[in-house]
Amino acid sequence: MIKIKEISEEEKITLENMKKNHPGYMPRMRAHAVLLSESGFELQELSEIFGVCRQTTATWLKAWSKGGVSALLDKPRSGRPRKVTAEDHQAST
């Protein structure tokens, strides 16, 4: 079973900031999952909280264990850049 055992105070601060302030939804969710795992939540509970399969949650926690904060960020993807910016989207809502 995958579980985050102990996070340094500095890492907790970084994860909390990421959870609250990162512009991307997925990195915020991954950071939150790591924090909850460290506080005692089980893999299945995390999967239910975030509405993802157990394997996805396990992948997030493994990424954290291997690569820290940078492993929780989205990787660059191929394809055409977006035409609509986040500011354009917010202005329309």
N, C-alpha and C positions, 0 to 999 in steps of 0.2 A: 504494500500500500504506500502511496506517495503522500507525504505530509511534510510541510515546512516546519522544522523544529525550532530554530531560533534565528531571529533577525536582529542585527545590531541596531542601536538607537538611531544612528545616522541613516541606515537603510530604511527604517520605519518612517523617518521624516521624508525621505525621498519618495517612498511609495505613497505616503499620504498626499504629498504635493502632486504627484502624478495622478492619483485617483481624483483629486479635486480640480486640477488645472490643465491637464493635458488636452490638446484640441481634439484628439482622436478618441472615439468611443471605446474601441477595442483595447487600446493600451490602458485606459482608465479601468475597464472591467478586469483585465488581467492583474493589475496592481492590487485592486480590491480583493481579488481571489487569493492572492499571496498573503495579504494581511489577515484575511479570515482563516486561512489554513494555519497560519502561525498561531492564531488565537484558539485553535482547537476544532474548527469545523472539519468534518470528514469530506472525502472526495464526492460522495453521492449527494451530500447536503449542498456543496458548492455547485454541483451540476444543476440541481433543482433551483437554487437561488438565481443563477445566471441564465437558466433556460438553454443550456447546452448539454451535449452528451458527456458522459463520464470521461471518455477518451480525450475530448477537447480540454477539459479541466486538467486532466493528468498531463497533457502536453504543455499547458501553461506553467504548471508547477515544476515540471522537469526543466523547462527552458530557464526558469528562474534559478533553479539549483545549479545549472551549468553556466549560465551567462549573466546572471544578475539583472539589473534594471534594463540594460540595453537589449536583452533577449525578449523583453516584454513588448518592445516596439514593433510596429508593422514593418515588414521588409519592403523594399521598392518592388513595384510590379511593372510588368511590361504592358504596353497598350497605350492608347491615345490619352493624352492629358485631359482632365476635365475642362469643359467649357464654362460651367457655372462654378463660381467660387463660393466659399462658405458665406462670405458677406452678401453676395447676391441672393443666396438662399434665405438668409435671415431677414433680408429686406423685404422679401416676398411674403413672409409669414406674419 
